[in-house]
Amino acid sequence: MNREIVIVDYHPRYTEQTIEMWRESKEAALGIPELHSLDSHRYYLNRILAPSHRIYLAVEKTTDTVLGMMAMDDVYISQLYIHPDHQCRGIGSALVELAQENTDHLKLYTFEVNLPARTFWEKHGFKECEVGQHDNEEGLADILCEWKREPASIAMQFAM
């Protein structure tokens, strides 16, 4: 079956699907249950995250199913989650490439224990800069990662 996946702006009609996918992805990655209730997660998504971030969803077009999401502001990617059943299929890469198209510099935090995520970010040109705890509720050590666009002259040298 050939699936067509589109990237769309977040809309509240996707709230339930987005939260379900987000929670499953996070729990699979970290191996710990989600700390927040569904109501708290809904509130955070629609009342805190959506007004302050651009949120993009990866949606399977024929079924209108949310497969992934990314939330970002001008500098930080604050959330990137892909449903565990749909990881390693280019969805996360498409979302990150969208973010990279629109800026010369991005930052994010990823959990130190999430080795697949750390590998993913490195593959997309992010460098690990700082290890510590970024005041996260999970109480897990995290890593600040940064990406900077290479100047055109440097990129052209490596392309030759």
C-alpha positions in Angstrom: 0.0 0.0 0.0 1.4 3.4 -1.0 0.8 6.0 1.7 0.8 9.7 0.9 1.9 11.7 3.9 1.4 15.4 4.0 2.7 18.1 6.4 0.0 20.4 7.6 -0.3 23.1 10.2 -1.8 22.0 13.5 -5.5 22.4 13.9 -7.4 21.7 17.1 -9.5 19.0 15.3 -6.3 16.9 15.5 -6.0 17.3 19.3 -6.9 13.8 20.3 -4.8 12.1 17.6 -1.8 14.3 18.3 -1.9 13.7 22.0 -2.3 9.9 21.6 0.6 9.8 19.1 2.8 12.1 21.3 2.3 10.1 24.4 2.9 6.7 22.7 6.1 8.0 21.1 7.4 9.6 24.3 6.7 6.5 26.4 8.3 4.2 23.9 11.4 6.4 23.7 11.9 7.0 27.4 10.4 3.8 28.9 8.4 5.7 31.5 4.7 6.5 31.6 3.5 10.0 30.7 3.4 12.2 33.8 0.4 14.3 32.8 -3.3 13.5 32.5 -5.0 13.7 29.1 -6.7 16.9 30.2 -3.4 18.5 31.1 -1.9 17.4 27.9 -4.9 18.9 25.9 -4.5 22.1 27.8 -0.8 22.3 27.2 -1.1 21.6 23.5 -4.0 24.0 22.7 -3.5 26.8 25.3 0.3 27.0 25.8 2.1 25.4 22.9 -0.2 26.3 19.9 -0.3 30.1 20.7 3.5 30.3 21.1 4.9 27.8 18.5 4.4 26.8 14.9 3.1 23.2 15.1 3.4 21.0 12.0 1.7 17.6 11.7 2.6 14.7 9.4 -0.7 13.3 8.4 -1.5 10.2 6.3 -3.7 11.7 3.6 -6.2 9.0 2.8 -7.0 8.2 6.5 -6.3 11.7 7.9 -4.2 10.0 10.7 -1.6 11.9 12.6 1.7 10.1 12.3 4.1 12.8 13.7 4.4 16.3 15.0 6.9 19.1 15.4 6.6 22.3 17.4 9.1 25.1 17.0 9.6 28.8 17.6 12.2 31.0 15.8 15.1 29.1 17.3 14.0 26.1 19.3 12.5 22.8 18.2 10.6 22.1 21.4 8.8 18.9 20.3 9.4 16.3 17.7 7.5 13.0 18.0 6.7 10.3 15.4 4.4 7.4 16.2 6.6 4.4 17.1 5.0 2.3 14.3 6.0 5.0 11.7 9.6 5.8 12.8 12.6 5.4 10.4 10.4 6.1 7.4 11.5 9.7 6.7 8.7 11.5 8.5 10.9 13.0 11.2 13.5 13.9 8.6 10.9 15.7 6.5 9.8 17.8 9.5 13.3 18.7 10.5 14.2 19.6 7.0 11.2 21.9 7.0 12.5 23.6 10.1 16.0 23.9 8.6 14.7 25.5 5.4 13.4 28.5 7.3 16.4 29.5 9.5 20.1 29.4 9.8 20.3 28.3 13.4 18.2 25.8 15.5 18.5 24.5 19.1 16.8 21.7 20.9 17.0 19.5 24.0 16.9 15.8 23.8 17.1 13.3 26.7 20.5 11.8 27.3 19.0 8.3 27.6 17.3 8.5 24.2 20.1 7.2 22.0 18.0 6.8 18.8 17.0 10.5 19.0 20.6 11.5 19.6 21.7 9.6 16.5 18.8 11.1 14.5 19.8 14.7 15.5 23.5 14.0 14.7 22.4 12.7 11.3 20.7 16.0 10.6 23.7 18.1 11.5 23.0 18.9 15.1 26.0 19.0 17.5 25.7 18.1 21.2 26.8 21.2 23.1 25.9 20.8 26.8 24.8 18.0 29.1 22.7 18.7 32.1 19.1 19.0 33.3 17.0 21.6 31.5 14.4 21.8 34.3 12.3 18.9 32.8 9.6 17.3 34.8 10.9 13.8 34.0 14.0 14.5 36.1 16.2 13.1 33.3 19.5 14.5 32.1 19.2 16.1 28.8 21.5 17.5 26.1 21.4 20.8 24.3 21.9 20.3 20.6 22.5 23.1 18.0 22.5 23.2 14.2 23.9 26.0 12.2 23.7 26.4 8.4 27.0 26.2 6.7 28.0 29.2 4.8 27.5 28.6 1.0 31.2 28.8 0.3 32.1 26.1 2.8 29.2 23.9 1.7 30.3 24.2 -2.0 33.9 23.2 -1.1 32.7 20.0 0.4 30.4 19.3 -2.5 33.3 19.3 -5.0 
